[in-house]
Amino acid sequence: MRTSAGLLLGAALLAVPATTAVAATPSSDGPGARPYIVTLADDADPRAVADEHRNRHGAEVGHVFRTALRGYAARLSAGEVAEVRADERVTSVSPDRTVTTLAQSTPTGIDRVDAEQSATANIDGTDDRVDVDVAVIDTGIDLDHPDLNVHTAGAINCSTGRDADDGNGHGTHVAGTIGALDNDSGVVGVAPGARVWPVRVLDNRGSGRWSDIICGIDHVTAHADEIEVANMSLGGAGTDDGDCGNTNDDALHQAICNSVAAGVTYAVAAGNDYADAANSVPAAYDEVITVSALADFDGASGGAGVSTCRADQDDTFADFSNYGPDVDLIAPGVCIESTWMKGGYETISGTSMASPHVAGGAALYTANHPGATPAQVRSALQDAGTTDWIWPSEDPDGIQEKLLNVSTF
């Protein structure tokens, strides 16, 4: 729980087999109605307007957004789009896009970021839990996993299925890297025992729409007095064409802007296309902490580790990771073992696995600095980071990102 005020896309996972790429393209549901996100003016009542548009224009209304964004998701024909846009209360009507998973394999990240040296993490085999709340905006979380402190009362399902339970494994894996219990069994997270909130926005295939993700961000923002950090190991094609003063009708960006303004720190995966992260969202947004992946096989610097679950060079920029000026930090993302659905454990790779290391680091920092703004959290993580990894290796952008290090938190 927070001790003071302030704080933390449809999309796809950012953990993939080596050949999987993320995509976000307008839906093509045939010549009739297609999915859109309708954004409303600040003084409009989202439910009232959505109901009115359903009755007057035939809009097939889905999610209604009230906090991070005022508006709703709906299926509209071309004619209905024109009619809805004519309403003076409507500020934009944008396509509801689709994103897909970016999965890969996993590294020995806890050692590499020196979490065992953190006094707050206090990793010693005793179940002392870090008093912080982290939202996992993903495929859900295994609600009964014995190695996780799942805040089931804060769960929400913005995707398919009856509840926020994980039918894919990806979200549970992310949650474990953030906060698996320090209980002398299974694995341990960067911020052991942190309360992880299951915010399910992706289906069992790891896919969803922007409107589903906005629904999740809306939920997180409504609980910004409790949630300090959110992780989004997902993404789709897109660019940052504006800022929080003018997001150029980018409903996803606007929702994140409003959530960050409410005090929530967002850690997001850079993407697994070995391309510029400027072409993937939310990675391209300036308001989030974008994380690239380090290949590490032995939890130590020096490049002496022998590759395990996939071929790569130890202590170097992962050969699948996105890069570029939008990346804020690098963290372990190759051959990472963590929790999995049905009470299990699994080893996978991807920037999806790097991002929750940073979310865990942000959780450790905010546990001791409850009034810190997201910008202050990012600065603290970057200031504490090191350049103790082999560079430039596979990193083509001429910028050596700081490697996450939480030993002083």
N, C-alpha and C positions, 0 to 999 in steps of 0.2 A: 504494500500500500504506500501511497505517497505520504510524505510528512509535511509537504508544503505545496502550494499551487505551482503549476507550470509543468511542462514536459517536452511522445511519438507522434492490380490493374486487371473484362476477363483476361486472363493471363496464363502463363505456363511456368513450370518449374525450371529452375536454373541448376539442375543436376542432370546429366545426360550421358548415354552411351556415346562414345567418341564421335559418332556421325550425326547426332541429333542437333538440330538448330531451332532457335526460337522464331516464331512468326506472329505477326499481328497484322491482319489484313481485314478490310471490310468484309462482313459476312455476305455470302451470295446464296440467298435462300430462294432464288427464282425471281420471276418478274413481279410478284406481289409484294406483300409487306416484308420489310427488313428490320433488323434491330438497330435502335438508335438510343442515344442518351440525350435527354432534354434537360437543359440547365435553365433555372429560373432566377429572377431577380431576388435580392435578399429579403424583400418585404412580402414575397409571395408565399402562400401556404401550399407546400408541395402536394399533400394529399388532396386538398380541395381542387387544385389545378389539374392534377392527374385524373381525378374522378370526372371533372368537367370535360377534359379532353377525350376521355373514354366515351362519355355519353354523347358529346357533340360531334367528334371526328372519328370515332371508332378505334381509337388507339388501344392496342393490346398491352396494358400496363403491367410491368413486372416490378422490379425493386423501386421503392420510393426513398429518396435520400433527404435527410433533414439537417445533418450536422456538418460533416466535412464538405458537403455540397447540397444545394437546394435544387431539387429536380426529381426526375424519375427516368426509368428505363422502359422502353416500349417497342413494339413492332409496329411500323408505320409504312403505308404505301407512299409513293412519290407525291400523290395529291394530298395525303394527310400531313406529310412533312411540310408542304407549303402552307397548309391551313394552320398548323401548330406554330410555325415560324411567324405568322402574321399576328399572333397574340403578343401584345406589348409586354406581357409579363415574362415572355421567353427571351432569354439572352443568347442561347445557342441551341442548335440541334446537330449533333455529331454522330457519325457511325459508331456503333458498339462493336469493337474489334475482338478478334480471337488471338490468344497466345498459347504457346505450347511448352512442353517441358524442356529443360536444358540439363539433363542428368549426365553423370560420368563415373568417377571412382572416389577414393579418399585418403588423407594423410594423418600423421601422429600430431595433430594440431595443438593439443593442450600443452605438451612439453615445449613445442616450438614457440608459443607465445608467452611462455613462462608463467602460466596460470598457477602452477604449484608454488610460485614464490609470492603470490598475492596474499597479503594478510586478510583481505576481505573474503577471498575465495576459501582460504584456510583448508586446503586440501590435505587431509590427514586420515581419511577413512572413517571419520566421525560425521554423522549426518547433521551438521550445522548448516542451516539453509540461509542463503543470501536473501535479504528482505527487499525484494524488488519484483516488479511485474513486467513481463515481456510478452507482447502479442506475436503469435506466429501466423502470419497471413499466408496460407498455404493450402495443402490438401487435408487439413485437419490434423489432429494428434490422437494417437492411441490413448483413449481416455482412461484405460485401466493399466497402463504400463507401470510396473513396479519400480522403475528407475527414474520416474518423472514426477514432479510436483505439478499436476495438471489442475488448473483453476476451472473446473467444469462449470461452475456457476456463471462464469464469464464467457462461455462458449457460444458461438453463433455459426449457423450454416447458411451461407449465401449462395451455395452451389447445389449439387444434387445430393440425394440421400436424406435420411430421416434426422440425422444429428451431425455433430461436428467430428465424429469418429473418423479416423484415417483409413481410407480404403486403398491407398497407394503406397504409403511408407515414407514418402519424401518429407512431409511435414513433421512426422515423428522423428526422423533423422535430424532435421534442423533443430527441433526442440531439445534433443539430447546434447548436441554440441553447445547449445546455449546454457542448459541448466541441468543435465543429468545429475542425479544425487551422488553425493560423496559418501557412499554407504558400504564401501569395501566389496562391492560386487558390480558386475556389468562394466559400465564406463562412467566417466565423470565429465561434467561440463565445465565451461569456462567460469560460469557463475553458479556453482552447485546449489540445487534446490530452489532456484529462482522460480516464482510462479509463472508458468507458461499458459497463455490464453489461447485456446484453439479457435482460430478464425478461419473457417473453411470457405475458400473462394474458388477452389479448383476441384474438378471431379476425379474419379478414380484413375483416369488416364493422364491426370496432371494438366487439364485444360479448363479454361473458363473465359468469360468475357470481361471487358473492362467494367461493365456495370456490376458484375459479381464482386470485383475487387473494390470498386467504390463502395459497395455495400459493406465490405469488411472494414475499409478505412472509416466509413461513417460510424460503425460500431466502436472502433478504437477511439475515435475522436469524442464520441459520447461518453467514454470512460477515461478521458485524458486526466482526470483527477486521480486515477489509480494506476494507469499504465505509463511507465516511463519510456519504454523502448518498444519498437516494432521491427520485425524482420520480414523482408520480402525477397525470398529466393525465387523470383519469377521475373518474367519480362517478355516483351514483344517489340516488334519493329516500331520505330517512332523517333522523333527528335525533340529537343527542347527549343521550341520556337518562340518562347516568351519568358516571362518571369512572374513572380507572384502578384505583380501589379497589373499584368496583362498576359494571361496564359493562352491568348489567341484561340479561344474556344476549345482548349484541351481540357476536358472535364476531369480526366485522371490527374493531370498536373494541378488543377485548381483544388481538388480534394486533398491532395498531399500538402499543398501550400497551407490550407486551412488547418490540417491536422498538425503540421509542424508548428504553426502559429499557436496552437493550443498547448504546445510543449512536448510533443512526442518526438523522440529521436528515431529516425528510420535508417536501418542498415539494409542495403540492397545489393544483389548480385550483379556483377558487371556484364555477365553473359559469356557463353562458351563458343563463340563463332570465330575466335582469333581475329577480331575486327575491332574497329573503333567503337567504344561504348557510346559515342555520341549518336549512334544510330539505333539505340535500344532504350526503351523506357520501362521502368522508371530510372534506369541507370544514368540517363543523360541529365536528369533534373538536378539543379544546383543545390536544392534544399535537403537532399538525402546524402548519406555516406555510402559511396559506391566502392565496392570491394572486388579486386582482382584476385586470382588464385596463385599460390606458391606451390610448387612441387616439393614435397619434403617427405622423406621416407624413414628418418631416424630421430626426428624431434630435435635435431641439433644443427647448428650452422657448420659450414666447412665443405659441404658437397660430398661427403664420404658415404652417404647412405646408398644402399642397393635397392633398385626399383622393385616394387612388390606387385600390387594389383594391376598396374599398367606401366608401359614403358615411358619413361621421362627421365630427366637428369635431376638428381637431388639438389635441393636448395636453389632452384632456378624458377623463373617465370614459367608457369604451366603452359604447355604447348597448345592448349585450347582456349586460354583465357582472353577475354577482351581487354583492351588497353586504351590509353589516350588521356587527355587532360581532364576528363570527367571522373577518372578514378582517383579516389581519395586515400585508400589504404590497400595493402596487399595482406593476405592471410592464408594459412594452409588450406588447400582445397583438393588435394590428390590423395586418394586411398585413405579416407577418413572413416574410422569406425565410430558408429553411434547407434542409438536406439532405433528400433524398427517396429512396424505394426505387429500385432498379436504377441506383444511382450518380447519380441526378439531383438536382434542386433544385426547390423549389416555394414559393409564397407563399400562406399561409393565415392565418386569424384565429381568436381564441378565448382564453378563459382558459387553455386548454391550451398556448398559446404564451407566456402571461405566466409561468406557473409555472416552466418550465425556466430562465428568466432568473434567478429567485430560487435555483433549485437550483445554477446556475452560480456565483452570488454566494456561496452557502454553501460551495461547493467551494473558491473562492478563500480564504475565511476559514479553513476547516479545514486547508487546505494549510499555513498558517502558525501555526495553533493546534490541533495534533493532539489535544490532550486536552480540547478544548471539548465541553461537553454540548450536546445539541440546544436546550435552553432558552437557553444562553449564545450559541449561534449565532443564534437568532432575535433575541435582544436586540441583538446586534452589528449585524445587518442593519437592524433598526428604528432604532437609534441613528445609523447612517450614512446613513439615508434622508433625503430632502428633501421639502418641501411645494411645490416649484417646478413646480406644474402647475395648470391652471385648475380651480377648484373653487368651488361645488358642481357645476357643469355637470350631468351626468346622474346624479350620485351622490345618492340620495334619503335617506340614512340619517343625515345630520348629522355624519358622522365623516370627516375627511380623512386617509386612510391615507398613510403615508410611501411615497414613490416610491423604489424600489430605486436605490441608487447605490454602486458598488463602487470608486470612484476611489481610496480610501484602503486598499484591501485588497492 
